[in-house]
Amino acid sequence: MPRENPAIPARAPASRGAPVRPNGCNVSELFAMLGQPHMLRLLSTLIEARPGALRFTEIQARLEVSPKTLSLRLRTLVEGGFATRRAFREIPPRVEYHPTAKLLQLSSLFDLLREWSEENTMHATSTVSIVGRLPRRVAARSS
């Protein structure tokens, strides 16, 4: 059985040089969660619903996401403390999701991203760079 070397840490820090508060989360983990398909739209939908609740079927209708994908994303949010889940003992079953204060803190991030997207584009802008002399045919046409 191999012995552990006490000089080697059991787990290296996830991101070197980026301090993580003792109770905080790693930014790369947050971005990985936000980068899941449909997650940003789901978070935005929950933020817009504040302080009220949204039923599973309402969210599904707004986002047009499969029930399996939506339930996985919602489970991730509930486990991460971004939303609370409230199930009612009714037939048919009714489940509501509420945004938490933790999620509402992210709303300013969404506002900044929305502002940035209104002022910028993700498409490449054409740039022309000419170095040296133009060929004779091009130079003759531009005269």
Helices and strands as residue ranges (DSSP letters): H 27-34, H 39-48, E 54-55, H 56-63, H 67-80, E 83-88, E 94-99, H 101-105, H 107-119, H 136-142
